[in-house]
Each structure stands twice: as structure tokens, then as C-alpha cells.
Amino acid sequence: MFERKVIIASRVGLHARPAAIFADAVGRVPVEVTIAMDAEPVDDAMDASSILSLMSLGAAHGDVVVLRAEGAGADEVLESLAKILETDLDAE
Amino acid sequence: MTFTDRAVPFTGVGVSPGRVLGTVRQMPAPVSEPPAGERLAASTSADDAVAALRAASKAVQAELKSRAERAHGDAKAVLEATAQMATDSMLIKSAVKHINAGLSAERAIWEASASVAEMLLNLGGYMAERATDLFDVRSRIVAELRGVAAPGIPASATPFILVAEDLAPADTATLDPAQVIALVTSGGGPQSHTAIIARALGLPAVVAAVGADGIADGAEVYVDGTAGTVVVDPGAEEVAAADAWATTASRLVDFDGNGRTADGHLVPLLANVGGAKDAVKAAAAGAQGVGLLRTEFCFLGRDSEPSITEQVEAYRGVFDAFPDKKVVVRTLDAGADKPLPFLTDATEPNPALGVRGYRTDWTTPGVLERQLAAIATAAEGSTCQVWVMAPMIATVEEAAHFASMCAAAGLTTPGVMVEVPSAALRSEFILGHVEFASLGTNDLTQYTMAADRQLGPLAALNSPWQPAVLQLIGMTVAGAVAEGHDKPVGVCGEAAADPALAVVLTGLGVSTLSMTPRALAAVAAVLASVTLDQAKHLAQLALAAPSAAAAKERVRSELPILAELGL
């Protein structure tokens, strides 16, 4: 199990547009990725390819979330996905 | 015209002129909720139902994606996110669980969406608004599963006449004027959203045409947006009328930028605009200024107040379109049909009579003060004459307070909207504190007649031709005269866009008329056909009429140019 903590960079938090971009990216990677708020137990982690899960997480600008994945290449996948969340997607 | 040998035409209220022929596309009925506990049909296995659900959600996603490709800006982003919701793993997993427990696919997706929507609603603000998108996705999936038309404005390869029970702002936001050539509703009134959007887009429209929602999809009809009639299977007379309109409509596009009566009495014709883009178009259409800048465009669809810098930029865009001309800015008019999460209380039992317009300054002080500061900053360095008015002023005290706020912000021409009958009655004293008044006839009519603007059954009461409304307009002008400083009283409601009513308003002493830019040419043409004395005479005729219908008929019968122009 690989883990990667990320600080949400989007000014509006993980709202519709950033969530759509991120969910789309997760949908394209070969492994299953979960997302949870930093302090929450692993069992509460949600499917990161689900835009509705991402939105219902309610992660605001500056919040820390944890991405998790297993299997070959999972660490590189998490690194590339983390970069998306570390970008202010609304500024583009 | 006789219709004895054919079906009786549907009769409603004509709210936007024009005579056209076309094919009817009915707005599909809203998708009904599948009954609670609806089980899988005995012949359907759970696996089949899951497969059907997945296929339906993919089809909905494809449709939404193709819509997103055709959209721009914010609408595109929302549609892209909504398309993703359609096949969302959390949503589908939850629905599959319900199906495996024995529910029908329709009921399963209904319940799964409801629980996800509840989570979004609990987050509040922007996320809560996304629940609306999820409900739209849900309706589309259920319609797909049932094999019925998707909700919303129908897609069609050819232009059509849209017939609906009524249209909500969310429906008209996706209305493509290149596709829809006329609007007909069985409900709604002359001041309904449908009517306003039809006039803004220049589409012929008939509202409150009872029974029109029963016209067969694909039927050929004739729509007369002046007379308020809809004829199924039109004959030679209607074809000729539509042809004649196509010819006159093309003549009614030019306005020389100088509103006046036949004897040279000047009545500046201004435009109602909702942002810089509108303002540029209005200036190109010859508008002599802006009589109503709706500032809500800066605020709507947001969960927090825009910064002063953002506002300054937005207002300046409008001012720049009208150098050396007048621009009347209406301060934020939130509430009632224009709720704002950070300003208005959506749970009010009677929002039209609630904390709206100027009144939001009492419950959320600061927003108005900052808006005035932004307007003043935007006005600096502009050659445009910036006037500012507050909506929903009811008392002299409120007018005086608003004037003092304007003065503190450095704005020299404060004014008020006259929409509440009390303000019309007290205009002499209100104008003692401010420099001008502008009549908002839509709200003035609904408040005078105690008739909700949106209700079809009250359409007749909601006519600005009501003699009581005209009398209040006359009293507002009389108050301005009595005040003694010749302070202007304009009209910026939908009434000003009706060429016949524009003549009556001029005769009542109104000094400027502000309207949707589409109406400028028609109003100018009719106004130029009468002298000021004739306008005064027509105003007296209307005031003396026993009803709105009689007032309209009497005035129209004395304005032969209306028939000539097909208005």
C-alpha cells in the first residue's frame, strides 16, 4: 500500500471543476486509487475516480488529503495524481 | 379572419410580437418519481437490470458530453462535471446494491441519487447547488430507462416552435435562438420569465394559452405573438400573415438613435442591459444610454460577494460602451426570484414581499456600501454620466438614506425605483431627497394588483395596461411636477417595450423609456407616428377605460401604424 499526502491547491477547494479534472485523471490510471481526509481512518477512504465522492469529501483549499493505491507502479501513479491536486486548477 | 371551417385557435396573451409558421416540439413532461419500493419485473433478472442501468448511464453521459462540446465557459465546465456524474462509480455501485436487493433499475438510481444529493446538500453553498445537476442526471437516466424523451428543451435538427407548460430560467439558459423560432406556454403570465426571455431574444411568444400543451408533437402551427393566438394546421391567410411579418420585421431593425414624437418632443430611448456584452450590443442598436443596468450579473451563481475590484471592472465595461451618455445603475436586486445564498433567506414564506432589493441592506449591511464604492470607482475616469438607483424603495426615509449613502460614496445622482405602490403615491416627497425616479412596471403591476407575476391564471391581472397601474404612473409623474425641480421620471419595465404602451407612457409625462434593445426600432417607429398631444389624448383614453383589455384595445385602435407594421 502506497500513500501520498497532498495539500489541496485549488482556491475553491475540491469543487466541481477541479473534481472533474481529477476524477477523469484517476479514471485513466491502471490501479485503483482511494482518497480520504488526512485524519480519517483508511476504512473511510473513497474511490478517487468518483466525482461525487470527491465532491462529498468537502476538501477545502489548504486541506490535507491522503491518496492510497496498491500494486506495481502505484507510487509513480500517486506522484502524478498528487501534482494535479497541488495545482490551482481554477487558475487555468 | 374566420376559423369556422377549422379547429378553433388556442388563445392566450401575446407577449412578444411576430407571426411565424413552424413545427411544434413539446417540452417533455418532467420525469415522475418511480413509485417507492417499485420491484424488478418478474421477467427481468437483477443482472439484466444492472446492464440496462449501465447502458442508460453511458448514453446519458454521451449526450451530456456532446452538449458540453457545444457549450462555452462556465456552462461547459458544469456540463463536463455533470457528464461525469452520470457514470460515477459511487452512484452506480449504490444503485446496483438496491437492484440486487430487488428494486427496479429506475427506483434504484432514484434512491442512490437521493442519498448522494443529501450529502451534497449538507455541505451547503456551491456543493448544494451541484445537487441540482445530480437530480438532472437522475431524471435523464430514468427517462432513458423508460425510453421516453429526456427532460429539457428537445434536440432537433431543424428550427421549431417550443411549446411548454412554462419555462424556468434553467430551461431558457439552454435555449438556442437559432433553433427556437417562437415560444408558446399554456401557463405563465405576461411578466413571466418566458415572456421576458422571448422579448429579449426577439422571439414571437404567446403565454397562458390554455390547452396548447396538448398540441401534437410535430404539428404545423401558426403563432401570432401580437394577437396571442396559436392556429393548428394554418391556412392561406396565416401563411400570408407570416410572409408579411417576415417582410415588416426586416424593416424594423433600424433605430436612428433619436427617440421623439412626430412634433419633435424628445423621449430618449434607453436600453436595459445585464453586463458589458449586452451594453456593446445595445450601443450598436442605437440606444441613447442605459436606463437599467442590472448588477445581479456580478453576483448571481456565486456563493460569496464579488470583490470591489471585480465589480469595478464589470461596471467599467458597461460605462465604456456609452461614452458621454447616461448609464443608470440599479444596485443589487436580490431576493424573490433572484435568491443569493450570502444575502437572502430562501425559506421566507412570501419572498416577493420579503427582504429583497434595497431591504437586504438591513439584514446584511455592507454589501450595498461596497457596491456603491465600486460604482463610484468605476465612474472615475469615465466620461459616462453615472446615475444610481435603489430597487424596492417603499418610503421617503429609505430614499433619504439611500441618497446619503450615495453621497458618502461620492455618487452625485441618486435615484429610486418606483415598484411599490407606496413610492408612487409619495413620489413628491421621495423626489425631495433624490434626483430621479424610474418606474419598474413589472413589479409595480404585481404589487398594485396583488397578483404573482409567475402565475398563469392571474395573467390578465398582471397586465401593465391595468388602468390602476397607469394611474399610479401618472401620479408618480404628477408628484415629480409638484416637487418643483423638474426631476425626471423614466420607465425601465417591460411596459416600455410595448410600442402602444410606450405612446401612453409618453402621454402620461414619462421622460425616458428603457427597454430590451430588440424593441428600440419598433417603439421609435410608433412613437414618431404621434404628436405629444395625441399621446396625451391616448393616455387619457387608457386611464378612462374600464379594464386593461379595453384600455389596450382603445389605444391600439387609434394607432393605425401598429397594423401596418404588424405589431
HADDOCK unambig.tbl for C-alpha pairs under 7 A between the chains (distance, minus, plus):
assign (segid A and resid 16 and name CA) (segid B and resid 81 and name CA) 6.10 0.50 0.50
assign (segid A and resid 17 and name CA) (segid B and resid 77 and name CA) 6.21 0.50 0.50
assign (segid A and resid 17 and name CA) (segid B and resid 81 and name CA) 6.45 0.50 0.50
assign (segid A and resid 20 and name CA) (segid B and resid 81 and name CA) 5.22 0.50 0.50
assign (segid A and resid 50 and name CA) (segid B and resid 88 and name CA) 5.26 0.50 0.50
assign (segid A and resid 50 and name CA) (segid B and resid 89 and name CA) 5.43 0.50 0.50
assign (segid A and resid 50 and name CA) (segid B and resid 90 and name CA) 6.02 0.50 0.50
assign (segid A and resid 51 and name CA) (segid B and resid 84 and name CA) 6.80 0.50 0.50
assign (segid A and resid 51 and name CA) (segid B and resid 85 and name CA) 6.41 0.50 0.50
assign (segid A and resid 51 and name CA) (segid B and resid 88 and name CA) 6.55 0.50 0.50
assign (segid A and resid 52 and name CA) (segid B and resid 85 and name CA) 6.62 0.50 0.50
assign (segid A and resid 52 and name CA) (segid B and resid 88 and name CA) 6.86 0.50 0.50
assign (segid A and resid 52 and name CA) (segid B and resid 90 and name CA) 6.98 0.50 0.50
assign (segid A and resid 53 and name CA) (segid B and resid 90 and name CA) 6.63 0.50 0.50
assign (segid A and resid 56 and name CA) (segid B and resid 119 and name CA) 6.19 0.50 0.50
assign (segid A and resid 56 and name CA) (segid B and resid 120 and name CA) 5.84 0.50 0.50
assign (segid A and resid 58 and name CA) (segid B and resid 123 and name CA) 6.89 0.50 0.50
